[in-house]
Amino acid sequence: MTKPVLYLIACAAGPAQYVDEGVRAAQEAGWDVCLVLTPSAARWWEPRMAEMAELTGHPVRSQYKLPWEKDVLPKASAMLVAPMSSTTLNKWGAGISDTLAIGLASEAAHLGVPVAAVPHFNQAQGAQPAVARSLAVLREQGVLVLDGPQGPGAHPPEQGDPRGFPWARAVGALGRLLTDGGR
């Protein structure tokens, strides 16, 4: 029996420093994990990209492939955007797919692939009116957004706890998505 494929999509938010913990949590839950990083998050992992490819067994993607290139990743059974920065949230909510990370998640939500997202940003960023609108837009598209009591919640500026990101809870939410559509 083959394992379901999870695209773990990480944005340049503090917990992305520890995305290897998210990969391991998903692997322990039975997922074949493919890691996709936003271009900024890829810069953080650049010195250790080979380590991440070895951990997942797949190339780490951060850029769109060229039109004549074959896709190197297996088809996703589900996607988890975690941590999701306010930049990615608001671009995604506005329909801007200028990165592979947003493009994959945006398309998946309309192709029947279950998508969950876990925001991670500070209270000042969260106070922007676009944030509430973007969260609502994602939910309207069927994305399971783990925020508030379900997620890490917004933190005071300069006081976030990237090490305490709820990787296991985020991965656990995927089970809900696959069994009952997140309801």
N, C-alpha and C positions, 0 to 999 in steps of 0.2 A: 504494500500500500504506500502510495506516495504522500508526502506531507503537503499540507496546504501552503501556498506561497504568500508570504507577507512582504509587502514593500513598506519598509520603515523609512519614512521621509523626515529627515531632521533639518531644522532651520537653525540659523545662527542666533540661538538663545543659549543662555548659560548651561542648561543641562546637555546641550549637544556635545560638550566636552566629555561627557560620560555616556555617549550613545552606545558604546560597547556593552554597557550594562543593560540597555534596552534590547540589544541584539541577543544577549544571553538569556534574558527573561523570556523573550519570544521563542527562542530555541528550546528552552526548558518546557515551554507550554506546547511544544510540538510543531512549531512553524519552521519552514524553510525560509530564511530571512534574506531579502535583498535590500541593501542599504542604498538610499538615494539621498544626496545632500544638496542643499541650496549652494550656489557658488561661494557664498561667504562661509558657510559651515565647512565646505570642502577645503577652504584655506586653513581652517583650524586643524583639520585632520591630515593635511598634505604630507607631513613627515611620517605619518603612520598609516597611510592609505593601503599599503601592502598588507599590513597587519589586519586591517578590517576586511580586505578581500579574502585573506586566509580564514578569518573567523567565520565569515558568511559562506565561503565557497563560491562566491560570485564577484565579478568586478563591481566596484563602487562607482555609481553614476552620479554626475552632477551637471552634465551638459546634454543638450539635445544631440542625438546622433545625426550624422549627415544623411541626406536622402538615400544614398546608395549603400549605406551600411546596414547590416542585419542587426536586429535587437539581440543583445547578449544576455538579457534576463528572461527567465521563464514568465509566463503570464501570471499576473497577481490574482490570488483568491480574495485578498482584502488589502487595505492600505491603512496605515497609521501615521498620521502627521504629528510628530512629537519630537521635541518641543516645537510648537507652532508660534512663531514670532508675530508681533502685531503687524509687521510689514507684510509677511506672507498672508496673514488673515485678511488684511484690507485689500491686497491685490486680488486674492482669490475671490473675495466677496464682490469685487468690482468687475470680475471676469477677465482680469489681466493675467495671462499665462506666459510671462516672459522668462520663466525658468522651467527646467524640466520638472522640478519638484512640484510646482503649482500645476503645470500642465497635466501631469499624470493624475494627480488627485482630482483636478477639475473634471477631466474626462471620465475618470472612474465613477464619479458620483452620478453620471448620466448614462453609464454603460452597465449598470446593475452590479458593480463591484462595491461591496461594503467599505465605507470609509469612516474612520474615527479620527478625531483631532483633539489634541490636548494643548491649549494655549499656555504660554509661559511668558509673561511680560509684567512690567511694574504698573502700579496703580495710576501713575501719571499717563502712561501710554494707554491704559485701559479706560481712562476718563475721556479720551477723544470720542466724539459722537460717532465717528465712522466705525468704531469697534463694535458697538451694540448693533448697528445696522448690518455689519459684515457677519457677525455671529448669527443673526436672524436669517440672513440669506443662505448661509451654509446649512442651517437646520432645515430651511424650506427645501433644499436640494437633497435632503435625506442624510446629511452628514451627522454622525453622532459626535457632538461636541461635549467634551468633559471639562466643564469649567465650574466655577462656584464650588459647592460642596463635593462635587464629583471629581474635581481636578485639583491642581495645586493652588489655584486662586491667584489673583494679582497680589503682588507684594510691594511694600514701600520701596521707592527708588534706592538702589545700592544696597538693598537688604534681602535680595533673593537667596534662596538656598538651592543652587543647581544640583548639589549632591543628593538632596532629598526628593528629587523628582520621582513621581509615582509610576515608575516603569511597569511594575507588576500589575497595578490597577489598570493602566492603559491597555496592556496586553489582555488582561482579563475581560475588558469591555468588548474586545473583538469577538469573544465567544457569544456574547449577547447579539452582536450584529449578525453573526452567521446563523444563529438559531431562530431569532424572531425579528430581524430587521432593526434591532436597537430599541424596541419599544418596551 
